[in-house]
Amino acid sequence: MACEFLVSNGVLPQEELNAYLLRAKEKYGKEPKRISIQVDGDEVALDYTFDAKPFERIRRITGYLVGTTDRFNNAKRAEEHDRVKHSI
């Protein structure tokens, strides 16, 4: 994934942009989708944009809040399979 740089009010060398990208990776543990850089003299304001996390559906199954049943043991899978599903 390539990070997009949006620089306003100035021009920055590629080495400095790479340093901001490295800082974001170290600070947040993931690469941003976009870095907006506002140049104000010798100072810069950084704004990072990351990809949205995928939505995971949570539901109550056999008394437990779960996203998926892949970690259920055989007994809990059988209980989930045998339960009565009510319609609305």
Backbone as JSON Lines, residues from 0, in Angstrom:
{"i":0,"aa":"M","n":[0.85,-1.17,0.0],"ca":[0.0,0.0,0.0],"c":[0.89,1.23,0.0]}
{"i":1,"aa":"A","n":[0.62,2.16,-0.88],"ca":[1.39,3.38,-0.96],"c":[0.65,4.49,-0.24]}
{"i":2,"aa":"C","n":[1.37,5.23,0.57],"ca":[0.81,6.34,1.31],"c":[0.81,7.58,0.41]}
{"i":3,"aa":"E","n":[-0.3,8.32,0.46],"ca":[-0.41,9.56,-0.31],"c":[-0.05,10.72,0.6]}
{"i":4,"aa":"F","n":[0.76,11.64,0.11],"ca":[1.15,12.82,0.86],"c":[0.48,14.05,0.27]}
{"i":5,"aa":"L","n":[-0.2,14.84,1.11],"ca":[-0.8,16.1,0.7],"c":[-0.1,17.21,1.47]}
{"i":6,"aa":"V","n":[0.74,17.98,0.79],"ca":[1.51,19.05,1.42],"c":[0.92,20.38,0.99]}
{"i":7,"aa":"S","n":[0.58,21.22,1.98],"ca":[0.06,22.55,1.65],"c":[0.95,23.61,2.28]}
{"i":8,"aa":"N","n":[1.06,24.74,1.61],"ca":[1.86,25.91,2.04],"c":[3.35,25.64,2.03]}
{"i":9,"aa":"G","n":[3.84,24.79,1.16],"ca":[5.27,24.56,1.09],"c":[5.62,23.31,0.32]}
{"i":10,"aa":"V","n":[6.92,23.06,0.23],"ca":[7.45,21.87,-0.43],"c":[8.4,21.2,0.54]}
{"i":11,"aa":"L","n":[8.3,19.88,0.65],"ca":[9.15,19.13,1.56],"c":[9.94,18.09,0.77]}
{"i":12,"aa":"P","n":[11.19,17.84,1.17],"ca":[11.98,16.81,0.48],"c":[11.43,15.41,0.78]}
{"i":13,"aa":"Q","n":[11.69,14.47,-0.11],"ca":[11.19,13.1,0.02],"c":[11.69,12.43,1.3]}
{"i":14,"aa":"E","n":[12.92,12.75,1.73],"ca":[13.46,12.17,2.96],"c":[12.62,12.55,4.17]}
{"i":15,"aa":"E","n":[12.15,13.8,4.2],"ca":[11.31,14.25,5.31],"c":[9.95,13.56,5.28]}
{"i":16,"aa":"L","n":[9.38,13.4,4.09],"ca":[8.1,12.7,3.95],"c":[8.24,11.25,4.42]}
{"i":17,"aa":"N","n":[9.34,10.61,4.05],"ca":[9.58,9.23,4.49],"c":[9.72,9.15,6.0]}
{"i":18,"aa":"A","n":[10.32,10.18,6.62],"ca":[10.46,10.2,8.08],"c":[9.09,10.32,8.74]}
{"i":19,"aa":"Y","n":[8.18,11.13,8.17],"ca":[6.83,11.24,8.73],"c":[6.07,9.92,8.59]}
{"i":20,"aa":"L","n":[6.29,9.23,7.49],"ca":[5.66,7.93,7.29],"c":[6.18,6.91,8.3]}
{"i":21,"aa":"L","n":[7.47,6.9,8.52],"ca":[8.07,5.99,9.5],"c":[7.56,6.3,10.91]}
{"i":22,"aa":"R","n":[7.42,7.58,11.23],"ca":[6.9,7.99,12.54],"c":[5.48,7.47,12.75]}
{"i":23,"aa":"A","n":[4.65,7.58,11.7],"ca":[3.27,7.1,11.8],"c":[3.24,5.59,12.01]}
{"i":24,"aa":"K","n":[4.09,4.85,11.28],"ca":[4.13,3.39,11.44],"c":[4.55,3.0,12.84]}
{"i":25,"aa":"E","n":[5.53,3.7,13.4],"ca":[6.0,3.39,14.75],"c":[4.96,3.77,15.8]}
{"i":26,"aa":"K","n":[4.31,4.91,15.62],"ca":[3.37,5.41,16.62],"c":[2.05,4.62,16.63]}
{"i":27,"aa":"Y","n":[1.53,4.31,15.44],"ca":[0.21,3.67,15.34],"c":[0.27,2.19,14.99]}
{"i":28,"aa":"G","n":[1.41,1.68,14.59],"ca":[1.54,0.27,14.29],"c":[0.98,-0.14,12.94]}
{"i":29,"aa":"K","n":[0.62,0.82,12.12],"ca":[0.11,0.52,10.78],"c":[0.41,1.71,9.87]}
{"i":30,"aa":"E","n":[0.39,1.46,8.58],"ca":[0.7,2.51,7.62],"c":[-0.56,3.31,7.29]}
{"i":31,"aa":"P","n":[-0.46,4.64,7.34],"ca":[-1.64,5.45,6.99],"c":[-1.92,5.42,5.5]}
{"i":32,"aa":"K","n":[-3.17,5.67,5.17],"ca":[-3.57,5.76,3.77],"c":[-3.14,7.11,3.19]}
{"i":33,"aa":"R","n":[-3.2,8.16,4.03],"ca":[-2.86,9.5,3.58],"c":[-2.28,10.28,4.75]}
{"i":34,"aa":"I","n":[-1.29,11.13,4.45],"ca":[-0.75,12.05,5.44],"c":[-0.92,13.46,4.88]}
{"i":35,"aa":"S","n":[-1.7,14.29,5.58],"ca":[-1.86,15.68,5.2],"c":[-0.89,16.5,6.04]}
{"i":36,"aa":"I","n":[-0.08,17.32,5.38],"ca":[0.96,18.09,6.06],"c":[0.71,19.56,5.79]}
{"i":37,"aa":"Q","n":[0.5,20.32,6.85],"ca":[0.31,21.77,6.76],"c":[1.61,22.42,7.21]}
{"i":38,"aa":"V","n":[2.32,23.09,6.3],"ca":[3.6,23.72,6.59],"c":[3.34,25.15,7.06]}
{"i":39,"aa":"D","n":[3.94,25.51,8.22],"ca":[3.83,26.86,8.77],"c":[5.22,27.3,9.22]}
{"i":40,"aa":"G","n":[5.99,27.82,8.28],"ca":[7.37,28.22,8.58],"c":[8.23,26.99,8.83]}
{"i":41,"aa":"D","n":[8.8,26.91,10.04],"ca":[9.64,25.76,10.41],"c":[8.83,24.65,11.07]}
{"i":42,"aa":"E","n":[7.55,24.86,11.26],"ca":[6.7,23.87,11.92],"c":[5.75,23.23,10.92]}
{"i":43,"aa":"V","n":[5.33,22.01,11.23],"ca":[4.36,21.32,10.39],"c":[3.27,20.73,11.28]}
{"i":44,"aa":"A","n":[2.07,20.66,10.73],"ca":[0.95,20.0,11.4],"c":[0.62,18.76,10.59]}
{"i":45,"aa":"L","n":[0.62,17.6,11.24],"ca":[0.39,16.33,10.57],"c":[-1.01,15.82,10.87]}
{"i":46,"aa":"D","n":[-1.67,15.3,9.86],"ca":[-2.99,14.69,10.01],"c":[-2.96,13.37,9.26]}
{"i":47,"aa":"Y","n":[-3.19,12.26,9.98],"ca":[-3.12,10.93,9.39],"c":[-4.51,10.42,9.08]}
{"i":48,"aa":"T","n":[-4.67,9.76,7.94],"ca":[-5.92,9.11,7.57],"c":[-5.63,7.63,7.37]}
{"i":49,"aa":"F","n":[-6.37,6.78,8.09],"ca":[-6.18,5.34,8.0],"c":[-7.4,4.7,7.36]}
{"i":50,"aa":"D","n":[-7.21,3.48,6.83],"ca":[-8.35,2.72,6.31],"c":[-9.29,2.39,7.45]}
{"i":51,"aa":"A","n":[-10.56,2.38,7.16],"ca":[-11.55,2.04,8.18],"c":[-11.45,0.57,8.53]}
{"i":52,"aa":"K","n":[-11.65,0.26,9.8],"ca":[-11.67,-1.13,10.22],"c":[-12.96,-1.77,9.73]}
{"i":53,"aa":"P","n":[-12.9,-3.01,9.29],"ca":[-14.13,-3.66,8.84],"c":[-15.1,-3.86,10.0]}
{"i":54,"aa":"F","n":[-16.36,-3.72,9.72],"ca":[-17.4,-3.88,10.73],"c":[-17.59,-5.36,11.03]}
{"i":55,"aa":"E","n":[-17.57,-5.71,12.29],"ca":[-17.78,-7.1,12.69],"c":[-19.1,-7.18,13.45]}
{"i":56,"aa":"R","n":[-19.97,-8.0,12.97],"ca":[-21.27,-8.17,13.6],"c":[-21.11,-8.96,14.89]}
{"i":57,"aa":"I","n":[-21.67,-8.45,15.97],"ca":[-21.69,-9.13,17.27],"c":[-23.12,-9.55,17.54]}
{"i":58,"aa":"R","n":[-23.29,-10.77,17.97],"ca":[-24.64,-11.25,18.3],"c":[-24.58,-12.15,19.53]}
{"i":59,"aa":"R","n":[-25.72,-12.34,20.15],"ca":[-25.8,-13.18,21.34],"c":[-26.23,-14.58,20.9]}
{"i":60,"aa":"I","n":[-25.34,-15.54,21.13],"ca":[-25.63,-16.93,20.78],"c":[-25.43,-17.75,22.05]}
{"i":61,"aa":"T","n":[-26.45,-18.46,22.44],"ca":[-26.45,-19.33,23.62],"c":[-25.9,-18.63,24.85]}
{"i":62,"aa":"G","n":[-26.27,-17.34,25.0],"ca":[-25.89,-16.6,26.19],"c":[-24.55,-15.9,26.11]}
{"i":63,"aa":"Y","n":[-23.83,-16.01,24.99],"ca":[-22.52,-15.38,24.85],"c":[-22.55,-14.36,23.71]}
{"i":64,"aa":"L","n":[-21.89,-13.24,23.89],"ca":[-21.73,-12.28,22.8],"c":[-20.53,-12.71,21.97]}
{"i":65,"aa":"V","n":[-20.78,-13.02,20.71],"ca":[-19.71,-13.52,19.84],"c":[-19.82,-12.88,18.47]}
{"i":66,"aa":"G","n":[-18.7,-12.86,17.77],"ca":[-18.69,-12.43,16.38],"c":[-18.83,-13.62,15.46]}
{"i":67,"aa":"T","n":[-18.1,-14.69,15.76],"ca":[-18.18,-15.92,14.98],"c":[-18.18,-17.1,15.95]}
{"i":68,"aa":"T","n":[-18.55,-18.24,15.43],"ca":[-18.6,-19.44,16.28],"c":[-17.4,-20.35,16.05]}
{"i":69,"aa":"D","n":[-16.37,-19.84,15.39],"ca":[-15.22,-20.69,15.06],"c":[-14.43,-21.14,16.28]}
{"i":70,"aa":"R","n":[-14.57,-20.46,17.41],"ca":[-13.83,-20.87,18.61],"c":[-14.67,-21.73,19.56]}
{"i":71,"aa":"F","n":[-15.91,-22.02,19.17],"ca":[-16.76,-22.89,19.99],"c":[-16.25,-24.32,19.97]}
{"i":72,"aa":"N","n":[-16.37,-25.01,21.09],"ca":[-16.04,-26.43,21.11],"c":[-17.24,-27.22,20.56]}
{"i":73,"aa":"N","n":[-17.11,-28.54,20.46],"ca":[-18.17,-29.36,19.84],"c":[-19.49,-29.26,20.59]}
{"i":74,"aa":"A","n":[-19.43,-29.22,21.91],"ca":[-20.67,-29.14,22.7],"c":[-21.39,-27.82,22.45]}
{"i":75,"aa":"K","n":[-20.65,-26.74,22.43],"ca":[-21.26,-25.42,22.21],"c":[-21.76,-25.31,20.77]}
{"i":76,"aa":"R","n":[-21.06,-25.93,19.81],"ca":[-21.54,-25.93,18.42],"c":[-22.87,-26.71,18.32]}
{"i":77,"aa":"A","n":[-22.95,-27.83,19.02],"ca":[-24.19,-28.62,19.01],"c":[-25.33,-27.84,19.66]}
{"i":78,"aa":"E","n":[-25.03,-27.15,20.75],"ca":[-26.05,-26.33,21.41],"c":[-26.56,-25.24,20.48]}
{"i":79,"aa":"E","n":[-25.66,-24.6,19.74],"ca":[-26.04,-23.56,18.8],"c":[-26.86,-24.14,17.65]}
{"i":80,"aa":"H","n":[-26.48,-25.33,17.19],"ca":[-27.2,-25.98,16.09],"c":[-28.61,-26.4,16.51]}
{"i":81,"aa":"D","n":[-28.78,-26.83,17.76],"ca":[-30.06,-27.35,18.23],"c":[-31.0,-26.27,18.76]}
{"i":82,"aa":"R","n":[-30.54,-25.04,18.9],"ca":[-31.39,-24.01,19.51],"c":[-32.54,-23.64,18.6]}
{"i":83,"aa":"V","n":[-33.61,-23.17,19.2],"ca":[-34.8,-22.76,18.46],"c":[-34.6,-21.33,18.02]}
{"i":84,"aa":"K","n":[-34.66,-21.11,16.74],"ca":[-34.5,-19.76,16.19],"c":[-35.89,-19.12,16.06]}
{"i":85,"aa":"H","n":[-36.07,-18.01,16.74],"ca":[-37.36,-17.33,16.75],"c":[-37.4,-16.3,15.61]}
{"i":86,"aa":"S","n":[-38.55,-16.17,15.0],"ca":[-38.71,-15.15,13.96],"c":[-39.38,-13.93,14.59]}
{"i":87,"aa":"I","n":[-39.2,-12.82,13.94],"ca":[-39.78,-11.56,14.46],"c":[-41.06,-11.25,13.75]}
